[in-house]
Amino acid sequence: MNSQGKFSLGVLVGLAVGATVAYFADREKRTRFVEDFNSTADKVKDSVVEGYYEAKQRYQKYRRKLKGATEDLVEEMGEKYDEALDDLQ
Protein backbone atom coordinates (compact mmCIF):
# COMPACT_ATOMS: atom_id res chain seq x y z
CA MET A 1 0.00 0.00 0.00
CA ASN A 2 1.45 3.37 -0.96
CA SER A 3 1.52 6.43 1.29
CA GLN A 4 -1.55 7.94 -0.44
CA GLY A 5 -3.53 4.75 0.30
CA LYS A 6 -2.35 4.73 3.92
CA PHE A 7 -3.34 8.36 4.32
CA SER A 8 -6.78 7.72 2.81
CA LEU A 9 -7.30 4.73 5.09
CA GLY A 10 -6.25 6.83 8.08
CA VAL A 11 -8.72 9.56 7.14
CA LEU A 12 -11.55 7.03 6.77
CA VAL A 13 -10.76 5.38 10.11
CA GLY A 14 -10.54 8.81 11.75
CA LEU A 15 -13.89 9.83 10.31
CA ALA A 16 -15.51 6.60 11.51
CA VAL A 17 -14.08 6.99 15.01
CA GLY A 18 -15.09 10.65 15.13
CA ALA A 19 -18.64 9.88 13.99
CA THR A 20 -18.92 7.13 16.60
CA VAL A 21 -17.67 9.40 19.39
CA ALA A 22 -20.04 12.16 18.30
CA TYR A 23 -22.99 9.75 18.16
CA PHE A 24 -22.34 8.33 21.63
CA ALA A 25 -21.69 11.76 23.12
CA ASP A 26 -25.48 12.23 23.08
CA ARG A 27 -26.78 10.51 26.23
CA GLU A 28 -30.18 9.71 24.69
CA LYS A 29 -28.63 8.03 21.65
CA ARG A 30 -26.21 6.11 23.86
CA THR A 31 -29.06 4.88 26.09
CA ARG A 32 -31.18 3.91 23.07
CA PHE A 33 -28.22 2.03 21.58
CA VAL A 34 -27.66 0.08 24.81
CA GLU A 35 -31.37 -0.77 25.03
CA ASP A 36 -31.46 -1.88 21.39
CA PHE A 37 -28.31 -3.92 21.88
CA ASN A 38 -29.73 -5.62 24.99
CA SER A 39 -33.01 -6.30 23.20
CA THR A 40 -31.17 -7.86 20.27
CA ALA A 41 -29.01 -9.93 22.62
CA ASP A 42 -32.13 -11.20 24.40
CA LYS A 43 -33.72 -12.17 21.07
CA VAL A 44 -30.56 -14.01 20.02
CA LYS A 45 -30.42 -15.81 23.35
CA ASP A 46 -34.08 -16.84 23.08
CA SER A 47 -33.51 -18.04 19.53
CA VAL A 48 -30.49 -20.12 20.55
CA VAL A 49 -32.38 -21.66 23.46
CA GLU A 50 -35.37 -22.44 21.22
CA GLY A 51 -33.07 -23.97 18.62
CA TYR A 52 -31.42 -26.11 21.29
CA TYR A 53 -34.72 -27.53 22.50
CA GLU A 54 -35.91 -28.18 18.94
CA ALA A 55 -32.66 -30.01 18.17
CA LYS A 56 -32.97 -31.99 21.41
CA GLN A 57 -36.53 -33.06 20.50
CA ARG A 58 -35.43 -34.14 17.03
CA TYR A 59 -32.51 -36.08 18.49
CA GLN A 60 -34.80 -37.91 20.93
CA LYS A 61 -37.32 -38.68 18.17
CA TYR A 62 -34.70 -40.18 15.85
CA ARG A 63 -32.99 -41.95 18.74
CA ARG A 64 -36.27 -43.70 19.59
CA LYS A 65 -36.77 -44.64 15.93
CA LEU A 66 -33.23 -45.98 15.67
CA LYS A 67 -33.56 -47.89 18.93
CA GLY A 68 -36.79 -49.51 17.72
CA ALA A 69 -35.26 -50.41 14.37
CA THR A 70 -32.20 -51.86 16.12
CA GLU A 71 -34.35 -53.94 18.48
CA ASP A 72 -36.34 -55.24 15.49
CA LEU A 73 -33.12 -56.11 13.68
CA VAL A 74 -31.69 -57.91 16.72
CA GLU A 75 -34.93 -59.87 17.10
CA GLU A 76 -34.94 -60.82 13.42
CA MET A 77 -31.28 -61.85 13.57
CA GLY A 78 -32.05 -63.99 16.63
CA GLU A 79 -34.88 -65.72 14.77
CA LYS A 80 -32.63 -66.34 11.74
CA TYR A 81 -29.95 -67.71 14.05
CA ASP A 82 -32.44 -70.08 15.69
CA GLU A 83 -33.68 -71.19 12.25
CA ALA A 84 -30.11 -71.82 11.14
CA LEU A 85 -29.46 -73.93 14.24
CA ASP A 86 -32.64 -75.92 13.65
CA ASP A 87 -31.58 -76.57 10.03
CA LEU A 88 -28.21 -77.87 11.21
CA GLN A 89 -29.78 -80.41 13.54
C-alpha angles and dihedrals in degrees: 000000000000125000092260090055092047091050092049091049090049091051092050093048090047092051092049093049092046092049091049093050091047092049094050093044086077106083094208093053091046092051092047090049092052091048092048091047092050091047091051091047090052091050091050091048092050090048092051092048091048091048090050093053092046090051091047091052091049091048092051092047094052092041090057091048092049092046091052092047090048092050090050091049092049090049092049092048090050091052091048090049091051090048090050091051091049090051090052093054 
